[in-house]
Amino acid sequence: MPTISMFYGILIRMFFRDTEKHHVPHIHAEYQGAVAVYSILDGTVLAGNLPPNKHKLVVAWLEVRQDDLVADWSLAVNGKTPFRIKGLDQ
């Protein structure tokens, strides 16, 4: 699925077709082989984990970019391509 952002070595992807597994709008964050799934709505970790310092960056990014993420989720579940979203380092 599409990579929508990248910052500090963290890849952010939106897997919008697995709502049956996670049941909420979410993103997948990957850093050096570690993967965690985060709720877009509140930053809750739904599965997996990242190193603590990278986890903090993802949670901060989710808070700053929540409106953009909700808009991207809406596009994606309706079959449209989500937009790239700026990272924390931009």
KOLDRENGU-362392 format. One record per atom (N, C-alpha, C): x, y, z. Coordinates in pm, 1 decimal. Layout:
((X Y Z))
...
This chain:
((83.5 -117.8 0.0))
((0.0 0.0 0.0))
((88.3 124.6 0.0))
((29.3 238.4 -25.7))
((112.3 357.1 -48.2))
((185.5 406.8 76.5))
((308.5 451.3 53.3))
((383.0 521.9 157.7))
((338.3 666.4 149.7))
((283.4 717.8 259.2))
((230.4 854.2 257.0))
((323.4 955.7 321.8))
((422.3 906.1 399.0))
((516.5 998.7 460.8))
((643.2 924.0 500.1))
((749.4 1001.4 520.2))
((874.9 944.8 567.9))
((948.9 1054.7 642.7))
((995.0 1022.9 763.9))
((1070.9 1118.7 842.6))
((1156.5 1045.0 944.2))
((1277.2 1093.6 964.3))
((1372.3 1034.8 1058.7))
((1384.5 883.5 1043.1))
((1382.8 836.1 920.2))
((1397.3 693.9 892.6))
((1271.5 611.4 910.8))
((1161.6 675.0 944.8))
((1033.9 606.4 968.0))
((950.0 615.8 841.0))
((902.6 501.7 792.7))
((810.3 499.2 679.3))
((668.3 488.9 732.7))
((579.1 570.8 678.9))
((438.3 567.3 717.4))
((358.0 520.2 597.8))
((284.3 412.3 617.7))
((202.3 355.9 510.5))
((57.0 348.5 555.4))
((-30.9 353.3 457.0))
((-173.7 343.0 485.6))
((-227.4 218.1 417.7))
((-259.3 117.2 498.0))
((-318.0 -8.0 450.6))
((-467.1 0.0 480.3))
((-541.8 56.3 390.3))
((-682.3 85.4 417.1))
((-773.3 -32.7 391.9))
((-723.4 -141.5 336.6))
((-809.9 -255.9 309.6))
((-811.7 -357.3 422.9))
((-737.5 -331.8 531.5))
((-738.8 -427.9 641.5))
((-819.2 -378.4 761.3))
((-929.2 -308.5 734.4))
((-1014.1 -258.9 842.3))
((-1077.2 -372.7 921.4))
((-1089.1 -489.8 862.0))
((-1144.5 -602.8 935.4))
((-1050.0 -646.7 1046.6))
((-920.5 -621.5 1029.1))
((-823.7 -659.8 1131.3))
((-815.5 -555.1 1242.2))
((-812.8 -427.8 1206.4))
((-792.7 -323.0 1306.4))
((-918.7 -241.1 1336.9))
((-1017.0 -242.4 1251.1))
((-1149.3 -183.3 1273.6))
((-1154.3 -31.2 1287.8))
((-1044.2 36.8 1275.9))
((-1043.7 183.4 1286.7))
((-947.9 240.0 1181.9))
((-963.8 367.4 1147.0))
((-865.8 430.4 1057.8))
((-726.9 423.5 1123.4))
((-627.9 379.3 1047.2))
((-496.3 357.7 1106.5))
((-385.4 369.1 1002.8))
((-262.7 378.9 1054.8))
((-143.5 379.9 969.8))
((-47.8 273.2 1021.9))
((43.0 231.6 933.4))
((149.5 139.9 970.6))
((279.3 219.5 966.9))
((353.9 216.7 1076.0))
((482.5 285.3 1084.0))
((592.0 179.8 1088.9))
((695.1 196.8 1006.0))
((803.9 100.0 1000.6))
((936.6 170.8 1019.4))
((1019.8 111.0 1104.1))
((1153.7 164.3 1126.2))
((1250.4 47.2 1141.2))
((1342.8 32.2 1049.0))
((1445.2 -72.0 1050.4))
((1387.7 -210.3 1080.3))
((1281.5 -245.2 1012.9))
((1222.0 -377.6 1026.9))
((1117.8 -390.9 1136.6))
((1111.4 -296.7 1228.8))
((1007.6 -296.9 1333.1))
((884.5 -225.9 1277.0))
((767.9 -281.8 1303.9))
((643.6 -224.0 1252.9))
((543.1 -210.1 1365.9))
((474.1 -97.1 1368.0))
((365.0 -75.7 1462.6))
((247.2 -15.6 1387.0))
((128.0 -49.6 1431.5))
((4.9 1.6 1372.1))
((-56.6 98.4 1472.5))
((-88.8 218.7 1426.4))
((-141.4 325.1 1512.6))
((-279.1 370.5 1465.9))
((-367.6 393.7 1561.0))
((-496.3 454.9 1531.3))
((-472.8 600.1 1491.0))
((-534.9 641.9 1382.4))
((-525.0 781.4 1339.7))
((-599.1 872.0 1438.0))
((-704.9 822.4 1496.0))
((-792.0 904.8 1579.0))
((-731.8 943.4 1713.4))
((-654.4 852.0 1775.2))
((-601.6 884.2 1907.7))
((-457.5 841.0 1931.5))
((-390.9 787.5 1830.1))
((-251.4 748.7 1843.9))
((-227.5 619.1 1919.1))
((-333.4 546.6 1951.6))
((-320.5 419.9 2022.2))
((-246.5 319.0 1935.1))
((-157.0 241.8 1996.1))
((-88.8 134.2 1924.2))
((-184.5 15.6 1916.8))
((-217.6 -24.5 1795.4))
((-310.7 -135.2 1773.6))
((-237.5 -268.6 1761.5))
((-112.6 -264.9 1718.8))
((-32.8 -387.3 1703.5))
((113.6 -348.3 1686.6))
((203.1 -437.3 1724.9))
((345.6 -417.9 1704.8))
((406.1 -314.8 1797.7))
((529.8 -276.6 1766.0))
((597.1 -173.0 1844.3))
((716.7 -118.7 1767.6))
((756.7 0.3 1806.9))
((875.2 67.0 1753.3))
((966.5 99.7 1870.6))
((1093.5 130.0 1843.6))
((1178.5 178.2 1952.5))
((1113.4 300.3 2018.0))
((1128.7 316.9 2150.1))
((1059.3 426.3 2221.7))
((1076.3 564.6 2161.1))
((1197.2 599.2 2116.6))
((1216.5 733.5 2060.5))
((1141.5 750.4 1928.3))
((1133.3 645.6 1848.2))
((1060.2 653.1 1721.2))
((909.7 652.3 1746.5))
((866.2 576.5 1846.5))
((723.9 575.5 1885.0))
((678.5 717.5 1920.8))
((758.5 787.7 1998.6))
((723.2 925.0 2038.2))
((711.1 1016.4 1916.8))
((800.4 998.2 1820.4))
((793.8 1080.0 1698.5))
((665.8 1051.7 1619.7))
((629.3 923.9 1607.8))
((507.4 888.3 1533.9))
((384.4 945.0 1604.0))
((377.4 933.2 1735.6))
((261.6 985.6 1809.1))
((252.2 1137.8 1792.8))
((365.8 1206.2 1799.1))
((365.2 1352.2 1779.0))
((319.3 1386.4 1638.2))
((368.7 1311.4 1538.6))
((330.0 1334.5 1399.3))
((180.9 1311.3 1380.2))
((127.1 1204.6 1440.9))
((-16.8 1177.1 1430.2))
((-99.0 1293.9 1484.1))
((-54.9 1350.1 1593.6))
((-128.2 1462.5 1653.6))
((-125.3 1585.7 1562.9))
((-8.5 1615.7 1508.6))
((7.9 1733.8 1422.9))
((-65.4 1717.9 1289.6))
((-66.7 1597.5 1235.6))
((-120.5 1572.5 1101.5))
((-255.3 1500.0 1100.2))
((-326.1 1497.9 1211.9))
((-449.3 1419.2 1221.1))
((-552.0 1458.0 1114.2))
((-573.6 1584.8 1091.3))
((-672.2 1626.5 990.3))
((-634.8 1575.4 850.5))
((-506.2 1585.7 816.8))
((-459.6 1535.5 687.0))
((-477.5 1384.0 677.8))
((-450.6 1314.1 786.6))
((-463.2 1168.7 787.9))
((-608.0 1124.0 774.0))
((-698.9 1191.5 840.8))
((-841.1 1157.9 829.3))
((-887.6 1180.5 685.6))
((-842.4 1289.9 625.0))
((-878.1 1317.5 484.9))
((-820.2 1209.7 392.7))
((-694.9 1169.7 415.3))
((-633.7 1064.4 334.1))
((-707.7 931.9 351.4))
((-745.8 899.6 473.7))
((-818.9 774.5 499.4))
((-949.2 773.6 420.3))
((-1019.4 885.2 421.8))
((-1145.7 896.2 349.1))
((-1123.7 875.3 198.9))
((-1019.7 936.5 144.8))
((-987.2 916.7 3.3))
((-958.2 768.7 -24.3))
((-874.6 709.8 58.3))
((-828.9 573.3 35.3))
((-943.1 472.5 39.9))
((-1030.5 483.7 138.4))
((-1139.2 385.4 148.9))
((-1242.3 403.6 38.5))
((-1237.5 518.0 -27.9))
((-1327.3 541.8 -140.9))
((-1257.7 517.7 -274.5))
((-1144.1 447.0 -270.7))
((-1076.5 406.3 -392.8))
((-988.8 510.9 -457.7))
((-963.0 620.0 -387.8))
((-879.2 726.3 -443.1))
((-740.4 721.2 -380.2))
((-644.5 776.1 -448.8))
((-507.4 775.9 -400.9))
((-489.0 880.6 -291.6))
((-437.0 838.0 -174.6))
((-412.9 936.7 -67.7))
((-294.8 1027.2 -104.1))
((-296.2 1146.6 -49.5))
((-189.1 1243.7 -71.3))
((-71.0 1213.7 19.6))
((47.8 1256.7 -21.5))
((164.2 1250.8 67.9))
((144.7 1355.5 176.4))
((191.7 1324.6 294.5))
((178.7 1414.8 409.9))
((318.5 1446.0 460.4))
((343.0 1572.4 489.8))
((474.8 1614.6 539.0))
((509.7 1542.9 667.6))
((638.1 1517.2 682.9))
((689.0 1456.2 806.0))
((718.6 1561.8 909.3))
((774.7 1519.9 1020.7))
((811.7 1614.7 1126.0))
((936.3 1694.6 1090.0))
((1015.1 1644.3 996.9))
((1139.3 1709.6 961.7))
((1125.3 1806.3 844.9))
((1000.8 1838.1 806.9))
((979.3 1929.4 694.2))
((907.1 2053.4 738.3))
